Amino acid sequence: MSSQDENAVHAVLDQVYAAWAANDADAFVARYADDANAVHTGFYMENRDAIRASLAYEFADRLKGSHAIHEVQSVRFIGEDAALVLSKAAIVFAGQTEPTPETKTLDTWVLSKRDATWSVERFHNCAENAA
């Protein structure tokens, strides 16, 4: 795949995390496919609307004022229109300057390219230190 595609995949994740920093659930899911689904630490969200609703609730409550940091570990393209991304992430809650160990996760992203645009199809995370 081209470096342009790899840069585009990175840009999708950067946009997702910028939306988190703004605590904006609508912007967070803007790069998700309609039928995307996600598993966040054991909680399943069946589509983009469910992901948005969950995040809107969390941004108004537990995640209010938080931001997340992420570091892409690898991008692997499968054909011309699919990418698997492995990353590390962590939540920095309001009032904190660094994430605590229990917020660190290992993340798997599946992205697809439709009409020249990359979108998140699937997301899954688990605790970074899970056995």
N, C-alpha and C positions, 0 to 999 in steps of 0.2 A: 504494500500500500504506500501511498505517497506521504511525504511529511506533512502535506496540506491536510490529509485526512487525520493524521495523528494530532496535529495542532487543533483541528476542529473537535476531536473527541475531548481533548484536554479543556477546550473552551466551554464545552457543555458542562463539565464538572465544575469549572470555575464559576460559571453562571449560577449553578445550583447552590454552591457554597456562598456566593455573594448574596443570593436571595435569603439564605439562612441568616447571614449577618444583619440583613435588613429586617429579619423576622417577618418575611413576606411569603406566606404560603402559596399565593397565586403565582408569584414569580418563581418560586421553588419548583413547582410542577410544570411550568411553561415549556420546559424541554423534555417532558415525559410524554410518551405516546398515550393516547386515550385508554388503551387496554393494558398499560404498564401495571405491574404489581411489585410489591415490595415486602420484605421481611426485615423488620427492625428489631433486633434482639428478641426474637421469638414472637413478635406480633405481626400478623399477616394483614396486608392491605390489598384488596383485590383489584383496584383500578386507580386511575389518576384522581378521580373525585374522592375516593376514600383516603388516598395519601394526602391530598390537600386538606380535607376535613380534619384528619388527625394532626397535621402540622399546625393548622390554624388554632386548634385547641391548645396544643403544647406551647406555641409561641405566645399565647395569651396567658399561660400559666407557668409551668415548670421551666420552659425554655425562654421565657421572656428576657430579653436583653442578652441572650447567649449568642455565641457564634461557634462555628465548627472549623477546625483546621483539617486539611487533607493533604496527603502526599501520594501521588500515583506511583505505584511500584512497577507496574508493567501494563502495556497495551498490546494485545494480540489480536490481529485481524483474522477473521474467518471468512474468506471470500472478499468480495468487494463491498459488501453492505452490512457487515456485522463485526462488532468488536467486543472483546472481553477485556475488562479493566480490573486489575487488582490494586487496591489502595489501602492506606492506613488513614484513620481519622480519629478525631477526639473532639469532645465538647468542652468549650470554655464557657462556664456559666457567668452570669452577670456578677461583677465584683471580683472575679478571678483574673489572674494574669497568665496562668498556665493551666492546662487540663490536669485532672487527677487521673491516676492509673485506671480507675474503674470506668472511665468514659472512653478509653481507647478501644477502637474496633479495627477489625480486618474486614474490608468491604469488597464485594464482587458486584460489578456492574456489567450489564449486557446492553449494548447500544446497537441501533440499526440505522442505516442510511436509507431514507425514503425521499425521493425527489430532491436529491443532493443535500439533504439536511439530516444531521445526526440527532437521534432522540434516544432517551433512556427507555428501555423495554422492561428490564428487570433489575432489581437491587436486592442484595442480601448482605447482612453483616452479622458478625459474632464478636464476642469479647476477644481482645487481642491475645490475652493469655489463656484462652480456652485450651484445654488438653485434647 
